[in-house]
Amino acid sequence: MVRGGRGMSACATCLRRSHLIGHLAPRIASLLDRPRRRPAGLMSLGEAELIDAVAGPRAAEAWRFLERFDAQAARERIEAGGLGALCLHARAYPVKLRDLADPPAVLYLTGEEDRLAKLAAEPAVAIVGARRASPYGLEMAHAMGRGLSAARVTVVSGLALGVDAAAHRGALEGGSSVLAVVAGGADIPYPKRNRRLYARIREEGAVLSESPPGQRPLRWSFPARNRLMAGLADLTLVVEAASPSGSLITAEFAQDLGRTLAAVPGRATSRTAAGTNSLLRDGAALVTGSEDVLEELFGVGHAHSVEPPAPAEDLPPDLASVLEAVESEATVDGMAQASELPVPAVRAALARLEASGHIRRVGLAAYERTTLVTSD
């Protein structure tokens, strides 16, 4: 059973604003489908301006919605969905999101407020990429998520199929912080194919949305979600992306915020690598592993590696057995048999050993030992 959220630092004014946007969401979708009618800074407009710009002949209906809005009833629905809520006036509201031109009035989240505060305070990397990713892209996203999580970096992604899901799964194996930002209500697993992954993230990390509970995602909700991912992250990493694509929208938000942008190179002939290769051509940092990302975050010789690796004799038994298996086995399955551990536990151990400097990656799925330090 997943844990619900119990934090409710959302004032009535911000809840009203958030639910107005939820009420107008279908009209916003209709408006944004017609580029010539898009008003600038739509999501930062005040209530009256927003209604005038979006509601059209249904403006009176929107005003009646606001007149009937009951903040206490909204809080009860949020709690019934197992969520918490915090608004712009809350101390726990992520500082990084305040850099947005239109920060959400309310964030709806699973878990406790202090969990989000912890995740938001840590260095964070958003990993985004193609839904129909290649095996190479999926492997890279998984490895990046796992390595960064093992290095105590919060991994942010959007719970979509493909690269997002692979990054989330890798981050969960790494044993540290995982944050999923979704386009619909935080209480709704979307897409349904990722409902088990959603449940794991809800239990072990946090799911975050600016949409009120129960709201289904609309097309405009996805780029709106992308700005939150870029806003929460110190660095945005694009693993695979066509051109154009939603991942490149996230990259644009990161650049507009002055945040670091990185990309994984792909084959010149691959359509799913056209976007990432163009980002590299335009100056994004080229990364091929989590160590490259950590160096972009913290500089060469980053803070997570300043201490020498612990002697093998001082490692926990599961890490020590996997470290020993690395020397004799080339595959994760072989290491699992040699160490008598399940494959997921071996993957998690490999991530921790890589982050601590005991091993290094050779290619995409092989490892070698980097130190023979002993306690003598």
C-alpha positions as CSV (number, residue, x, y, z in Angstrom):
1,M,0.0,0.0,0.0
2,V,1.4,3.4,-1.0
3,R,1.8,6.1,1.5
4,G,-0.3,9.3,1.1
5,G,0.7,12.9,1.6
6,R,-0.2,14.7,4.8
7,G,1.4,18.1,4.2
8,M,-1.1,20.9,3.4
9,S,0.7,24.2,3.3
10,A,-1.5,25.7,0.6
11,C,-3.5,28.9,1.2
12,A,-7.0,29.4,-0.1
13,T,-6.0,32.0,-2.6
14,C,-3.4,29.7,-4.3
15,L,-5.8,26.8,-4.2
16,R,-8.4,28.9,-5.9
17,R,-5.9,29.9,-8.6
18,S,-4.8,26.3,-9.2
19,H,-8.3,25.0,-9.5
20,L,-9.3,27.8,-11.8
21,I,-6.5,26.6,-14.2
22,G,-7.8,23.1,-13.8
23,H,-11.3,24.2,-14.6
24,L,-10.1,26.1,-17.7
25,A,-7.7,23.3,-18.8
26,P,-9.8,22.1,-21.8
27,R,-10.3,25.7,-23.0
28,I,-6.5,26.3,-22.6
29,A,-5.9,23.2,-24.7
30,S,-8.2,24.5,-27.4
31,L,-6.5,27.9,-27.4
32,L,-3.0,26.6,-27.5
33,D,-3.9,24.4,-30.5
34,R,-4.2,27.6,-32.5
35,P,-0.8,29.3,-32.4
36,R,-1.9,32.7,-33.7
37,R,-4.2,33.1,-30.7
38,R,-1.7,32.3,-28.0
39,P,-1.4,35.2,-25.6
40,A,2.1,35.8,-24.2
41,G,2.7,34.6,-20.6
42,L,-0.6,32.8,-20.4
43,M,0.1,30.9,-17.2
44,S,1.3,34.0,-15.4
45,L,-1.9,36.1,-16.1
46,G,-4.1,37.2,-13.2
47,E,-7.5,35.6,-12.7
48,A,-9.5,38.2,-14.6
49,E,-6.9,38.4,-17.5
50,L,-6.8,34.6,-17.7
51,I,-10.5,34.2,-17.9
52,D,-10.7,36.9,-20.5
53,A,-8.0,35.3,-22.6
54,V,-9.2,31.7,-22.3
55,A,-12.9,31.4,-21.4
56,G,-14.4,33.3,-24.3
57,P,-18.2,32.9,-24.3
58,R,-17.9,30.7,-21.1
59,A,-16.4,33.5,-19.0
60,A,-19.5,33.7,-16.9
61,E,-19.3,30.0,-16.1
62,A,-15.7,30.5,-15.0
63,W,-16.6,33.3,-12.7
64,R,-19.4,31.2,-11.2
65,F,-16.9,28.4,-10.6
66,L,-14.7,30.8,-8.6
67,E,-17.7,32.1,-6.6
68,R,-18.6,28.5,-5.7
69,F,-15.0,27.4,-5.0
70,D,-14.6,26.0,-1.5
71,A,-11.0,25.8,-0.3
72,Q,-11.8,23.4,2.5
73,A,-13.6,21.0,0.2
74,A,-10.6,21.2,-2.1
75,R,-8.3,20.2,0.8
76,E,-10.5,17.3,1.6
77,R,-10.3,16.0,-2.0
78,I,-6.5,16.4,-2.0
79,E,-6.3,14.3,1.2
80,A,-8.7,11.8,-0.2
81,G,-6.3,11.3,-3.1
82,G,-3.5,10.6,-0.7
83,L,-1.7,13.8,-1.6
84,G,-0.3,16.9,0.0
85,A,-0.3,20.4,-1.3
86,L,2.0,23.4,-0.8
87,C,1.8,26.8,-2.4
88,L,4.1,29.6,-3.3
89,H,3.8,31.0,0.2
90,A,5.0,27.8,1.9
91,R,8.5,27.6,3.3
92,A,8.9,24.1,1.7
93,Y,8.1,25.4,-1.8
94,P,11.2,24.5,-4.0
95,V,13.4,27.5,-4.3
96,K,14.6,26.5,-7.8
97,L,11.0,26.8,-9.1
98,R,10.8,30.4,-8.1
99,D,13.1,31.2,-11.0
100,L,10.3,30.3,-13.5
101,A,8.4,33.1,-15.1
102,D,5.2,31.3,-14.1
103,P,5.8,29.1,-11.0
104,P,2.8,27.0,-10.1
105,A,0.5,28.5,-7.5
106,V,0.2,25.0,-5.9
107,L,2.3,21.8,-6.1
108,Y,0.4,18.6,-5.4
109,L,2.7,15.8,-4.2
110,T,2.8,12.3,-2.8
111,G,4.7,11.7,0.5
112,E,5.4,14.3,3.1
113,E,6.4,17.9,2.6
114,D,9.8,17.3,4.2
115,R,10.5,14.6,1.6
116,L,10.0,17.1,-1.2
117,A,12.0,19.7,0.7
118,K,14.9,17.1,1.0
119,L,14.7,16.2,-2.7
120,A,14.5,19.8,-3.8
121,A,17.5,20.8,-1.6
122,E,19.8,18.2,-3.1
123,P,21.6,18.6,-6.4
124,A,19.2,17.4,-9.1
125,V,19.5,16.2,-12.7
126,A,16.5,16.0,-15.0
127,I,16.9,13.1,-17.5
128,V,14.6,13.3,-20.5
129,G,14.5,11.7,-23.9
130,A,12.5,9.8,-26.5
131,R,9.5,7.7,-25.7
132,R,10.4,5.3,-28.5
133,A,14.0,5.1,-27.5
134,S,16.6,2.7,-28.9
135,P,18.1,-0.1,-26.8
136,Y,21.2,2.1,-26.6
137,G,19.1,5.1,-25.3
138,L,17.3,2.9,-22.7
139,E,20.6,1.5,-21.5
140,M,22.2,4.9,-21.2
141,A,19.2,6.4,-19.4
142,H,19.1,3.5,-16.9
143,A,22.9,3.7,-16.3
144,M,22.8,7.5,-15.9
145,G,19.9,7.3,-13.4
146,R,21.5,4.6,-11.4
147,G,24.9,6.2,-11.2
148,L,23.6,9.7,-10.3
149,S,21.2,8.2,-7.6
150,A,24.1,6.2,-6.1
151,A,26.1,9.5,-5.9
152,R,23.2,11.1,-3.9
153,V,21.9,13.2,-6.7
154,T,18.1,13.6,-7.1
155,V,17.0,12.2,-10.5
156,V,14.0,14.0,-12.0
157,S,12.0,12.7,-14.9
158,G,8.5,12.6,-16.3
159,L,7.4,9.0,-15.9
160,A,6.8,8.7,-19.6
161,L,7.6,5.5,-21.6
162,G,11.1,5.1,-22.9
163,V,13.9,7.2,-21.5
164,D,12.0,8.6,-18.6
165,A,11.0,5.2,-17.3
166,A,14.5,3.8,-17.8
167,A,16.0,6.7,-15.8
168,H,13.5,6.3,-13.0
169,R,14.2,2.5,-12.8
170,G,17.9,3.1,-12.7
171,A,17.6,5.8,-10.0
172,L,15.5,3.4,-7.9
173,E,18.3,0.8,-8.2
174,G,20.8,3.4,-7.1
175,G,19.0,3.7,-3.8
176,S,18.7,7.5,-3.5
177,S,16.3,10.2,-4.5
178,V,13.7,9.9,-7.3
179,L,11.2,12.6,-8.3
180,A,8.6,12.1,-11.0
181,V,6.9,15.2,-12.4
182,V,3.6,14.3,-14.1
183,A,1.3,16.1,-16.5
184,G,-2.0,15.0,-14.9
185,G,-3.0,14.7,-11.2
186,A,-0.3,13.3,-9.0
187,D,-2.8,10.7,-7.8
188,I,-3.2,9.2,-11.4
189,P,-0.6,6.7,-12.8
190,Y,0.0,7.9,-16.3
191,P,0.7,6.2,-18.6
192,K,-1.1,3.1,-17.3
193,R,1.7,0.9,-18.5
194,N,3.9,2.5,-15.9
195,R,1.5,2.1,-13.0
196,R,3.9,-0.3,-11.1
197,L,6.8,2.1,-11.6
198,Y,4.5,4.9,-10.4
199,A,3.7,2.9,-7.2
200,R,7.4,2.4,-6.5
201,I,8.3,6.0,-7.0
202,R,5.3,7.0,-4.8
203,E,6.6,4.7,-2.1
204,E,10.3,5.4,-2.3
205,G,10.5,8.9,-3.7
206,A,7.8,11.5,-4.7
207,V,5.4,12.2,-7.5
208,L,4.7,15.9,-8.2
209,S,2.2,17.8,-10.3
210,E,0.7,21.3,-10.6
211,S,-2.6,19.8,-11.7
212,P,-5.3,19.2,-9.0
213,P,-6.0,15.5,-8.1
214,G,-8.0,13.6,-10.6
215,Q,-7.2,15.7,-13.6
216,R,-6.2,13.9,-16.8
217,P,-3.3,15.3,-18.8
218,L,-4.0,17.3,-21.9
219,R,-1.6,18.0,-24.7
220,W,-0.5,21.4,-23.3
221,S,0.1,19.8,-19.9
222,F,3.2,18.1,-21.1
223,P,5.3,21.1,-22.1
224,A,4.0,22.8,-18.9
225,R,5.3,19.7,-17.0
226,N,8.6,20.0,-18.8
227,R,9.2,23.5,-17.5
228,L,8.9,22.1,-13.9
229,M,11.4,19.4,-14.6
230,A,13.9,22.0,-16.0
231,G,13.1,24.3,-13.0
232,L,13.7,21.6,-10.4
233,A,17.0,20.5,-11.9
234,D,20.5,22.0,-11.8
235,L,21.3,20.2,-15.0
236,T,19.1,18.8,-17.7
237,L,20.4,15.7,-19.5
238,V,18.9,14.7,-22.9
239,V,19.6,11.1,-23.7
240,E,17.8,10.6,-27.0
241,A,15.5,13.1,-28.8
242,A,14.2,13.6,-32.3
243,S,13.8,17.0,-33.7
244,P,11.4,18.5,-32.8
245,S,10.4,16.8,-29.6
246,G,9.2,17.4,-26.1
247,S,12.7,16.7,-24.7
248,L,14.0,19.7,-26.7
249,I,11.3,21.8,-25.1
250,T,12.7,20.8,-21.7
251,A,16.1,21.7,-23.0
252,E,14.9,25.1,-24.0
253,F,13.4,25.8,-20.6
254,A,16.7,24.8,-19.0
255,Q,18.6,27.2,-21.2
256,D,16.2,30.0,-20.6
257,L,16.8,29.5,-16.8
258,G,20.5,29.5,-17.3
259,R,20.8,25.9,-16.1
260,T,23.4,23.5,-17.4
261,L,22.4,21.5,-20.4
262,A,24.0,18.2,-21.4
263,A,23.4,15.5,-24.0
264,V,24.4,12.0,-24.9
265,P,25.8,11.7,-28.4
266,G,24.1,9.3,-30.8
267,R,24.6,8.0,-34.3
268,A,24.6,10.6,-37.0
269,T,22.1,8.6,-39.1
270,S,19.6,8.0,-36.2
271,R,16.4,10.0,-36.2
272,T,16.1,9.6,-32.4
273,A,19.6,11.2,-32.0
274,A,19.0,14.2,-34.3
275,G,17.9,16.4,-31.4
276,T,20.6,15.4,-29.1
277,N,23.3,15.8,-31.7
278,S,22.0,19.2,-32.6
279,L,22.2,20.2,-28.9
280,L,25.8,19.1,-28.8
281,R,26.5,21.1,-32.0
282,D,25.0,24.2,-30.3
283,G,27.2,23.9,-27.2
284,A,25.5,21.4,-24.8
285,A,28.0,19.5,-22.7
286,L,28.8,16.0,-24.1
287,V,28.4,13.3,-21.5
288,T,28.8,9.5,-21.9
289,G,28.4,8.4,-18.3
290,S,27.3,9.6,-14.9
291,E,30.8,10.6,-13.9
292,D,30.7,13.1,-16.8
293,V,27.4,14.5,-15.4
294,L,28.8,14.7,-11.9
295,E,31.8,16.7,-13.2
296,E,29.5,19.1,-14.9
297,L,27.6,19.5,-11.6
298,F,30.5,19.7,-9.2
299,G,33.6,20.3,-11.4
300,V,36.5,17.9,-12.1
301,G,37.3,15.8,-9.1
302,H,33.8,16.4,-7.8
303,A,32.9,16.4,-4.2
304,H,31.4,12.9,-4.2
305,S,34.8,11.4,-5.0
306,V,37.2,13.4,-2.8
307,E,37.5,10.6,-0.2
308,P,39.5,7.5,-1.2
309,P,37.6,4.3,-1.7
310,A,37.1,2.3,1.5
311,P,39.2,-0.8,1.8
312,A,37.4,-3.9,0.4
313,E,37.5,-5.5,3.8
314,D,35.4,-2.6,5.2
315,L,32.6,-2.9,2.7
316,P,29.3,-4.4,3.6
317,P,29.1,-8.1,2.7
318,D,26.8,-7.6,-0.3
319,L,29.1,-4.9,-1.8
320,A,32.2,-6.9,-1.1
321,S,30.8,-10.0,-2.8
322,V,29.8,-8.1,-5.9
323,L,33.2,-6.4,-6.0
324,E,34.9,-9.8,-5.9
325,A,32.5,-11.1,-8.6
326,V,33.5,-8.2,-10.9
327,E,37.0,-9.6,-11.3
328,S,35.7,-13.0,-12.5
329,E,32.4,-12.4,-14.2
330,A,31.6,-10.2,-17.3
331,T,27.8,-10.0,-17.0
332,V,25.4,-9.0,-14.3
333,D,23.8,-12.4,-14.4
334,G,27.2,-14.0,-13.8
335,M,27.8,-11.7,-10.9
336,A,24.5,-12.6,-9.4
337,Q,25.3,-16.3,-9.6
338,A,28.8,-15.7,-8.1
339,S,27.6,-13.5,-5.3
340,E,24.4,-15.4,-4.7
341,L,22.4,-12.2,-4.8
342,P,19.4,-11.3,-7.0
343,V,20.0,-9.3,-10.1
344,P,18.4,-6.1,-8.9
345,A,20.6,-6.2,-5.8
346,V,23.7,-6.7,-7.9
347,R,22.7,-3.7,-10.1
348,A,22.3,-1.5,-7.0
349,A,25.6,-2.7,-5.6
350,L,27.3,-2.0,-8.9
351,A,25.9,1.6,-8.8
352,R,27.3,2.1,-5.3
353,L,30.6,0.6,-6.1
354,E,30.9,2.8,-9.2
355,A,30.0,5.9,-7.3
356,S,32.5,5.1,-4.5
357,G,35.3,4.6,-7.0
358,H,35.8,0.9,-6.5
359,I,34.9,0.0,-10.1
360,R,34.4,1.8,-13.4
361,R,32.2,1.1,-16.4
362,V,33.7,-0.4,-19.5
363,G,31.3,0.1,-22.4
364,L,27.6,0.0,-21.5
365,A,27.2,-3.1,-19.4
366,A,30.6,-4.2,-18.3
367,Y,32.8,-3.2,-15.3
368,E,36.3,-3.5,-14.1
369,R,37.8,-3.0,-10.7
370,T,39.8,0.3,-10.2
371,T,41.3,-0.2,-6.8
372,L,42.9,-3.0,-4.8
373,V,43.0,-1.0,-1.6
374,T,43.2,-3.1,1.5
375,S,43.3,-2.3,5.2
376,D,46.9,-3.3,5.6
